[in-house]
Amino acid sequence: MYLTAVAPEKLGFPTFDSQPPFEEPSPVSQTKIPWGIPAGIAGIIAAVAGLWYFRARRTKGKVKS
């Protein structure tokens, strides 16, 4: 943050007209990205739980040595 009595343009700072300095994100990126992460995590948890279940079922009657 700068506090000055001189106009910011004279100090070399950019001027912002009526346009924002960045592009607005598209609605598609706002809806698809946040739901992909929890869905991927849920898929990984389901796969690990399935493998754990089948391994436990297969080794239920066997004695460890």
N, C-alpha and C positions, 0 to 999 in steps of 0.2 A: 504494500500500500504506500502510495506516495502522496505527500502533502506539499503542494507548490502553488505559487501565485501565478506561474506561467502556464499557458495552455499546454495540454499534453502533446498536441501535435508538434509544437516547437521543440519538444524534448525528444522527438523521434518515436513516440508511442503511436500505435495504429489507431485510426479512427473507425468507428463502427457506425455505419449509416443505419438504415432501417432494417437491413438484413442481419440475421443472427450470425455470429462468427463461426458457427458449425452447422452441419446439416442435421435436420430432424431425423431421428431413427424411424425406419419404416414400421408400420403396424405388424407386419409379418414377423420381424425380428423380435418384437416385444411379446408376441404370443407363443411362438414355437420354441424359443431358446429356454425360457424358464421351466417349461414342462418336460423338456428332454432330459434334464439332469436328474430329477427325482425318478422318472421312469427308468432311466439307465441304472440307477442305484437299486431300485426295486427289482429289476431283472437280475442283477448280480446277486442280491440277497436270496432270491428265489432259486437260482441255480446252485448256490452253495448249500442252501437248506435241502434241496433235492438230492444232491450228492451225499450229504451227511446222512439223510434218511436211508438211502439205498445201501450205503456202506454199513450203517448200524444194523439194518435188517439182515444183511448178508453175514455179518460176523456175530450175530446174536447167540448162537449155540456153540460157537467155537471157544476153546480155552486158549488164553494167551500163554506163550512160553517164554 
